[in-house]
Every structure is written in C-alpha cells, then in structure tokens.
Amino acid sequence: MRKILDSTRHLRGDMVSIAHTIVEAHGGRIGAENVPSGGAVFHVSLPLAAPR
C-alpha cells in the first residue's frame, strides 16, 4: 500500500510540474496554498489574449 501512495504522490508532483511549465509558457502564474483541513488550493492566472 505504501508503494501505491508514494507513486501517487510522485505522479501528483509530476502533474504540478507539467501544469507549471504550461502556465508559464503562456505568460501566466501558478501558486498553491495548503488547506488546514487537508489538501491544497491551486491558483492559476493567465493573461487575456490580445485583440485580433
């Protein structure tokens, strides 16, 4: 069971890393806060597209 939990945590870390790369590539920002009751809240901001 521990191995499953460790690999799940690793996968989550990889997904956050991928999300961070994508958001920054589009000129945005991403951040996270721990939630006291457990888990986390992620904040993502992206710039508006320039008018065409």
N, CA, C and O atoms as a DFTB+ gen file, in Angstrom:
208 C
 N C O
     1  1       0.827      -1.193       0.000
     2  2       0.000       0.000       0.000
     3  2       0.871       1.256       0.000
     4  3       0.553       2.233      -0.678
     5  1       1.953       1.231       0.748
     6  2       2.832       2.402       0.817
     7  2       3.403       2.745      -0.555
     8  3       3.506       3.915      -0.921
     9  1       3.771       1.710      -1.311
    10  2       4.329       1.948      -2.645
    11  2       3.308       2.655      -3.531
    12  3       3.667       3.547      -4.299
    13  1       2.042       2.264      -3.430
    14  2       0.984       2.915      -4.212
    15  2       0.862       4.374      -3.794
    16  3       0.761       5.251      -4.652
    17  1       0.870       4.648      -2.499
    18  2       0.766       6.030      -2.018
    19  2       1.952       6.860      -2.475
    20  3       1.778       8.000      -2.906
    21  1       3.165       6.302      -2.387
    22  2       4.353       7.037      -2.816
    23  2       4.309       7.343      -4.308
    24  3       4.669       8.446      -4.719
    25  1       3.872       6.382      -5.127
    26  2       3.822       6.627      -6.569
    27  2       2.725       7.631      -6.904
    28  3       2.865       8.392      -7.861
    29  1       1.641       7.649      -6.138
    30  2       0.581       8.630      -6.360
    31  2       1.085      10.025      -6.043
    32  3       0.807      10.966      -6.787
    33  1       1.818      10.174      -4.960
    34  2       2.393      11.479      -4.608
    35  2       3.362      11.938      -5.691
    36  3       3.372      13.109      -6.068
    37  1       4.177      11.008      -6.189
    38  2       5.135      11.339      -7.244
    39  2       4.402      11.791      -8.502
    40  3       4.800      12.764      -9.141
    41  1       3.333      11.084      -8.855
    42  2       2.547      11.445     -10.032
    43  2       1.944      12.829      -9.856
    44  3       1.965      13.633     -10.788
    45  1       1.410      13.119      -8.683
    46  2       0.844      14.442      -8.424
    47  2       1.911      15.513      -8.576
    48  3       1.654      16.571      -9.151
    49  1       3.098      15.248      -8.070
    50  2       4.202      16.202      -8.214
    51  2       4.548      16.433      -9.669
    52  3       4.800      17.565     -10.081
    53  1       4.560      15.365     -10.448
    54  2       4.831      15.494     -11.884
    55  2       3.755      16.320     -12.570
    56  3       4.061      17.143     -13.433
    57  1       2.500      16.110     -12.196
    58  2       1.399      16.848     -12.821
    59  2       1.484      18.336     -12.484
    60  3       1.218      19.181     -13.339
    61  1       1.849      18.658     -11.255
    62  2       2.009      20.061     -10.864
    63  2       3.151      20.682     -11.655
    64  3       3.053      21.828     -12.093
    65  1       4.217      19.941     -11.838
    66  2       5.350      20.434     -12.609
    67  2       4.962      20.697     -14.064
    68  3       5.355      21.709     -14.645
    69  1       4.195      19.789     -14.642
    70  2       3.725      19.969     -16.025
    71  2       2.805      21.177     -16.118
    72  3       2.939      21.987     -17.035
    73  1       1.875      21.308     -15.179
    74  2       0.958      22.448     -15.176
    75  2       1.746      23.753     -15.058
    76  3       1.445      24.728     -15.747
    77  1       2.744      23.770     -14.192
    78  2       3.575      24.962     -14.003
    79  2       4.261      25.353     -15.315
    80  3       4.274      26.527     -15.686
    81  1       4.823      24.382     -16.006
    82  2       5.505      24.631     -17.279
    83  2       4.538      25.202     -18.318
    84  3       4.874      26.158     -19.017
    85  1       3.348      24.627     -18.420
    86  2       2.360      25.079     -19.406
    87  2       1.887      26.494     -19.085
    88  3       1.822      27.347     -19.970
    89  1       1.558      26.738     -17.820
    90  2       1.055      28.060     -17.427
    91  2       2.116      29.131     -17.683
    92  3       1.805      30.184     -18.239
    93  1       3.369      28.874     -17.282
    94  2       4.423      29.859     -17.505
    95  2       4.710      30.063     -18.991
    96  3       5.045      31.174     -19.403
    97  1       4.584      29.017     -19.799
    98  2       4.813      29.139     -21.237
    99  2       3.797      30.084     -21.879
   100  3       4.055      30.655     -22.938
   101  1       2.651      30.243     -21.238
   102  2       1.613      31.126     -21.748
   103  2       1.582      32.461     -21.018
   104  3       0.603      33.202     -21.105
   105  1       2.667      32.767     -20.290
   106  2       2.773      34.051     -19.618
   107  2       1.976      34.152     -18.332
   108  3       1.714      35.257     -17.855
   109  1       1.586      33.025     -17.764
   110  2       0.773      33.038     -16.555
   111  2       1.569      32.700     -15.311
   112  3       2.788      32.527     -15.344
   113  1       0.838      32.615     -14.221
   114  2       1.423      32.274     -12.933
   115  2       0.573      31.211     -12.264
   116  3      -0.641      31.158     -12.461
   117  1       1.218      30.361     -11.471
   118  2       0.511      29.324     -10.734
   119  2       1.070      29.293      -9.312
   120  3       2.274      29.440      -9.103
   121  1       0.192      29.102      -8.355
   122  2       0.613      29.021      -6.960
   123  2      -0.294      28.062      -6.218
   124  3      -1.346      27.665      -6.719
   125  1       0.125      27.694      -5.021
   126  2      -0.657      26.754      -4.221
   127  2      -0.590      27.140      -2.759
   128  3       0.387      27.727      -2.294
   129  1      -1.645      26.800      -2.048
   130  2      -1.715      27.005      -0.604
   131  2      -2.185      25.709       0.043
   132  3      -3.058      25.022      -0.487
   133  1      -1.603      25.383       1.184
   134  2      -2.084      24.240       1.956
   135  2      -3.407      24.609       2.608
   136  3      -3.594      25.738       3.063
   137  1      -4.310      23.662       2.649
   138  2      -5.591      23.835       3.328
   139  2      -5.471      23.158       4.695
   140  3      -5.105      21.985       4.767
   141  1      -5.776      23.882       5.785
   142  2      -5.613      23.298       7.122
   143  2      -6.327      21.959       7.314
   144  3      -5.830      21.097       8.038
   145  1      -7.478      21.774       6.680
   146  2      -8.219      20.524       6.841
   147  2      -7.678      19.405       5.948
   148  3      -8.150      18.270       6.016
   149  1      -6.690      19.726       5.115
   150  2      -6.074      18.731       4.235
   151  2      -6.188      19.141       2.781
   152  3      -7.150      19.802       2.391
   153  1      -5.233      18.760       1.999
   154  2      -5.240      19.080       0.581
   155  2      -4.602      20.426       0.291
   156  3      -3.868      20.972       1.116
   157  1      -4.887      20.946      -0.877
   158  2      -4.306      22.217      -1.306
   159  2      -5.264      22.920      -2.258
   160  3      -6.135      22.301      -2.869
   161  1      -5.077      24.219      -2.364
   162  2      -5.821      25.035      -3.316
   163  2      -4.800      25.617      -4.282
   164  3      -3.797      26.196      -3.866
   165  1      -5.062      25.459      -5.570
   166  2      -4.168      25.995      -6.591
   167  2      -4.797      27.223      -7.227
   168  3      -6.000      27.268      -7.480
   169  1      -3.952      28.217      -7.479
   170  2      -4.391      29.452      -8.131
   171  2      -3.638      29.573      -9.451
   172  3      -2.413      29.465      -9.492
   173  1      -4.384      29.797     -10.524
   174  2      -3.770      29.956     -11.838
   175  2      -4.270      31.265     -12.430
   176  3      -5.470      31.541     -12.424
   177  1      -3.342      32.069     -12.942
   178  2      -3.754      33.291     -13.643
   179  2      -3.055      33.302     -15.006
   180  3      -1.862      33.020     -15.118
   181  1      -3.823      33.631     -16.016
   182  2      -3.320      33.705     -17.383
   183  2      -3.681      35.065     -17.953
   184  3      -4.739      35.612     -17.642
   185  1      -2.803      35.612     -18.789
   186  2      -3.133      36.893     -19.410
   187  2      -4.246      36.716     -20.443
   188  3      -4.377      35.657     -21.057
   189  1      -5.035      37.758     -20.623
   190  2      -6.052      37.739     -21.668
   191  2      -5.366      37.760     -23.031
   192  3      -4.287      38.334     -23.178
   193  1      -5.983      37.146     -24.009
   194  2      -5.431      37.158     -25.369
   195  2      -5.528      38.570     -25.927
   196  3      -6.477      39.301     -25.642
   197  1      -4.556      38.934     -26.708
   198  2      -4.573      40.252     -27.346
   199  2      -5.694      40.282     -28.381
   200  3      -5.935      39.287     -29.064
   201  1      -6.381      41.423     -28.500
   202  2      -7.458      41.515     -29.519
   203  2      -6.886      41.313     -30.916
   204  3      -5.762      41.724     -31.205
   205  1      -7.661      40.686     -31.766
   206  2      -7.196      40.448     -33.148
   207  2      -7.678      41.505     -34.068
   208  3      -7.385      41.466     -35.263
